Structures are given as C-alpha cells and as structure tokens.
Amino acid sequence: MDGSQNTLLITGGLGFIGCALCARLLKDKPDWKIVILDDYSVGTLEDISDVTGQLIDGSHLAEVSNVGPIKVIKGDIRNRADLENAMQGVTHVAHLAAQTSVPISAEDPLLDFEMNVTPVFHLLDIARISGTKPKIVFASSNALLGRAPQPVSETSLPSPIAPYGASKLAGETYLSTFGEAYGIPSVSLRFGNVYGPGSFNKSSVVAKFIRQALNGEVLEIYGDGSAIRDFIHIDDLIDAIVKSLDFKTSRNEIFQISNGSETEIGYLTDQICEAFEQRNLPRPTVQFGEERAADMKRNVSDVSKAQDVLGWTTTIPLVDGILETLDWFLARR
Ligand SMILES: NC(=O)c1ccc[n+]([C@@H]2O[C@H](COP(=O)([O-])OP(=O)(O)OC[C@H]3O[C@@H](n4cnc5c(N)ncnc54)[C@H](O)[C@@H]3O)[C@@H](O)[C@H]2O)c1
C-alpha cells in the first residue's frame, strides 16, 4: 500500500448495505476508488444506480460494468480467482457478501460454510501472499452470540445456535488469527437488526411488515409481541463502517454495532401501523401467531465500546426511521 490512492473493494456491494455504503462514500470520500465484486444473485446494477443516482454503463452479462465512477466486477466470492482479480491494488476491503439468512443456514449448513467461511479465509490468504495488508472491515452479526446473557457486548462468550452464527464466528476467528500471525488489520462489526431505505430485498421484520402491509396482507407477530430486539438505521450503520475503514489497528478489533436500545416487537408493529396512518393509508391488520421455539426473548447490544473507541454513535430515532423507510417503499412502488 503506498498511500497515494485509497481503493476499496466492496464484496456484495450491490446489496442493501453495500449500495448505502457506496452512496455515502461518493459523498464523503470522493477521492476513493470503489470496486464492487458481486454475483448479482440478490443485488442488481439498477439497485445501486437507484441508491447512488449514478448512471449504468454495462449490463448483468458483462464481466465488468461501471455505475458512475464505481467499477462493478461480476464474480463469486467462493471463487478464489475472482477474489484475487478483485483485490488487485486495493487498500481496503468491506466484506459484505454472504449467505445472510439464519433459516437457510439451518437448511443448508454446507452452503452457509462455503459462503461465509472460506471467502474470508481466501481474502486473508490472498492478502498474506501478496504482502499488501489491506484493512478489512467484516460484516459480522450478533447472531454469533446465541444465548449469551443480555445485553451482549464484545466480552460476551459467543455460543452460536445456528450455522449462520457459527460461520460468522469462524470468519471473525480467521480475521483475528491473521491479524496476530501476519499483521493483517481488520475490524469485525457485529450488526444488530438493520432497517431503512433500500431494504426491499430483505426479510427482516421492518421490511417484511412494510412490504406485506403495502400488499394488503395481515402482519403476523410471533408470540405476544413482547420479544425485544435492537434496531439500527442503515445510515447509522454506514457511519460505523466508514469510521471502521478509517480506524487504525494492526490486528482484529470487534465492535457491537446496533442502537443499544430495547424495542418490543409489538411496539415496533404499532409504529409501522402509525406510519401508514400518517401517510393516509389503511392501518395494517395485525395478528398474533405461535411463538417460534428458536427465537430469543430479548436481544440487545451494549454499544459502549464502539462509542468510546470508534467515536461512533447512533442519531436516528426509530419512529423517524420507520416513516422514512415507508416513504422509500412508497416511492419505489
Ligand atoms: N441486513 C442485516 O440486517 C444484517 C444483520 C447482520 C449482519 N448482516 C451482514 O451484512 C452483510 C450484508 O448484508 P445485506 O443486508 O447488505 O445483504 P444483501 O443480501 O442485501 O446483499 C448481499 C450482496 O451479496 C451478493 N452476493 C451474494 N452471494 C454472493 C457470492 N457468492 N459472490 C458475490 N456476491 C454475492 C448479493 O448479490 C448481494 O448484492 C452480510 O454479510 C450479512 O450477513 C446484515
């Protein structure tokens, strides 16, 4: 790395978090070169064009396309040659591409392993062999903490209860080991429940309920609505990623990244219903279903380390974020 030009590789850069990260970087770090590696399995060139306002020069069939100044390489993170190609000359990596579904990880744990563990290993091993030491920011997850006592923090003992959590923990372990053994710097960010504009492909509760309500479907709460989750707005999450790209470390540093506040699912659902009424739309119908055995009763993060060490904090109240998300879905319809 000669420091003259920062070049960031974003794996999975066409997805929910990747598009928002690109939009932010175009504004805040216009001198950075951005390269995306994505297989188009979820995200599309149109998605990133919508979010960034940049024009597409290319197609899904092309090996390389451009969206404004962003170079998009079509490739698979499971293929080492694709990663080697995409990593040429990069100073930073935001590793976002993954198998992102907990239920799919339970149905197909080998797929989850191949998507979430070996690509992290390859990224690190390619960096080790090239001797370039790019800074890697890894999209990890709270899921690796499983049934650890709440609120969870960086000192909680990980005990994943689904293959998805195990694969994210394995990724963090390789990052930590390659930091110690080869001095490759990295930051693992354990995301909570991310919501916000751009989440049309997501099956997490805010996006799912808004999509269902717009289709006139009934919203089903599992259990009595008292389950507690910790929701973080995409813009607050992107702040944490950008601060992590700038964070100086010679090894792996872990941060819990969520809002650090407890929200009952019943309250969240009420706020979504209120948002519909504020926009003069029919109030969605809500029903209560069976509690799911594997669901945690309470899941919340202690984010004080990220506040103290990363100098990061959240700023967007849930109520505002929900209304903004609904407006975004309405504009996209
Ligand atoms: N969104 C959340 O609530 C949340 C919470 C915790 C952790 N995370 C993690 O954050 C990361 C990004 O999540 P997201 O919500 O943006 O997901 P997403 O599904 O919206 O985006 C993932 C992107 O990766 C691409 N991709 C998938 N498989 C690929 C492959 N084999 N090769 C290359 N590209 C591939 C997809 O086309 C998509 O554009 C993931 O690692 C996820 O596990 C997300």
The ligand as an SDF file (V2000), in Angstrom:
LIG
                    3D

 44 48  0  0  0  0  0  0  0  0999 V2000
  -29.0830   -6.5970    6.9000 N   0  0  0  0  0  0  0  0  0  0  0  0
  -28.9640   -7.0060    8.1640 C   0  0  0  0  0  0  0  0  0  0  0  0
  -29.8860   -6.8340    8.9960 O   0  0  0  0  0  0  0  0  0  0  0  0
  -27.6750   -7.6750    8.6420 C   0  0  0  0  0  0  0  0  0  0  0  0
  -27.5490   -8.0160   10.0010 C   0  0  0  0  0  0  0  0  0  0  0  0
  -26.3830   -8.6370   10.4280 C   0  0  0  0  0  0  0  0  0  0  0  0
  -25.3640   -8.9030    9.5220 C   0  0  0  0  0  0  0  0  0  0  0  0
  -25.5210   -8.5810    8.1990 N   0  0  0  0  0  0  0  0  0  0  0  0
  -24.4390   -8.9120    7.2690 C   0  0  0  0  0  0  0  0  0  0  0  0
  -24.1610   -7.7880    6.4530 O   0  0  0  0  0  0  0  0  0  0  0  0
  -23.7540   -8.2250    5.1610 C   0  0  0  0  0  0  0  0  0  0  0  0
  -24.5360   -7.5160    4.0710 C   0  0  0  0  0  0  0  0  0  0  0  0
  -25.9140   -7.7440    4.2810 O   0  0  0  0  0  0  0  0  0  0  0  0
  -27.0230   -7.1290    3.3270 P   0  0  0  0  0  0  0  0  0  0  0  0
  -28.2280   -6.9420    4.1740 O   0  0  0  0  0  0  0  0  0  0  0  0
  -26.4860   -5.9870    2.5590 O   0  0  0  0  0  0  0  0  0  0  0  0
  -27.2720   -8.3760    2.3480 O   0  0  0  0  0  0  0  0  0  0  0  0
  -27.8370   -8.3850    0.8420 P   0  0  0  0  0  0  0  0  0  0  0  0
  -28.3450   -9.7640    0.6030 O   0  0  0  0  0  0  0  0  0  0  0  0
  -28.7380   -7.2260    0.6090 O   0  0  0  0  0  0  0  0  0  0  0  0
  -26.5210   -8.1520   -0.0190 O   0  0  0  0  0  0  0  0  0  0  0  0
  -25.5760   -9.1720   -0.2370 C   0  0  0  0  0  0  0  0  0  0  0  0
  -24.9560   -8.9630   -1.6050 C   0  0  0  0  0  0  0  0  0  0  0  0
  -24.0120  -10.0190   -1.8240 O   0  0  0  0  0  0  0  0  0  0  0  0
  -24.1800  -10.5440   -3.1510 C   0  0  0  0  0  0  0  0  0  0  0  0
  -23.7570  -11.9400   -3.1290 N   0  0  0  0  0  0  0  0  0  0  0  0
  -24.4110  -12.9990   -2.6010 C   0  0  0  0  0  0  0  0  0  0  0  0
  -23.7230  -14.1260   -2.8090 N   0  0  0  0  0  0  0  0  0  0  0  0
  -22.5870  -13.7770   -3.4660 C   0  0  0  0  0  0  0  0  0  0  0  0
  -21.4800  -14.5120   -3.9770 C   0  0  0  0  0  0  0  0  0  0  0  0
  -21.3940  -15.8450   -3.8220 N   0  0  0  0  0  0  0  0  0  0  0  0
  -20.4920  -13.8330   -4.6030 N   0  0  0  0  0  0  0  0  0  0  0  0
  -20.5720  -12.4790   -4.7690 C   0  0  0  0  0  0  0  0  0  0  0  0
  -21.6050  -11.7410   -4.3250 N   0  0  0  0  0  0  0  0  0  0  0  0
  -22.6070  -12.3780   -3.6800 C   0  0  0  0  0  0  0  0  0  0  0  0
  -25.6590  -10.3710   -3.4490 C   0  0  0  0  0  0  0  0  0  0  0  0
  -25.9190  -10.3290   -4.8630 O   0  0  0  0  0  0  0  0  0  0  0  0
  -25.9790   -9.0440   -2.7450 C   0  0  0  0  0  0  0  0  0  0  0  0
  -25.8070   -7.9530   -3.6410 O   0  0  0  0  0  0  0  0  0  0  0  0
  -23.8720   -9.7450    5.1620 C   0  0  0  0  0  0  0  0  0  0  0  0
  -22.5960  -10.2880    5.4190 O   0  0  0  0  0  0  0  0  0  0  0  0
  -24.8050  -10.0240    6.3110 C   0  0  0  0  0  0  0  0  0  0  0  0
  -24.5770  -11.3080    6.8710 O   0  0  0  0  0  0  0  0  0  0  0  0
  -26.6470   -7.9850    7.7440 C   0  0  0  0  0  0  0  0  0  0  0  0
  1  2  1  0
  2  3  2  0
  2  4  1  0
  4  5  1  0
  4 44  2  0
  5  6  2  0
  6  7  1  0
  7  8  2  0
  8  9  1  0
  8 44  1  0
  9 10  1  0
  9 42  1  0
 10 11  1  0
 11 12  1  0
 11 40  1  0
 12 13  1  0
 13 14  1  0
 14 15  2  0
 14 16  1  0
 14 17  1  0
 17 18  1  0
 18 19  2  0
 18 20  1  0
 18 21  1  0
 21 22  1  0
 22 23  1  0
 23 24  1  0
 23 38  1  0
 24 25  1  0
 25 26  1  0
 25 36  1  0
 26 27  1  0
 26 35  1  0
 27 28  2  0
 28 29  1  0
 29 30  1  0
 29 35  2  0
 30 31  1  0
 30 32  2  0
 32 33  1  0
 33 34  2  0
 34 35  1  0
 36 37  1  0
 36 38  1  0
 38 39  1  0
 40 41  1  0
 40 42  1  0
 42 43  1  0
M  CHG  2   8   1  16  -1
M  END
$$$$
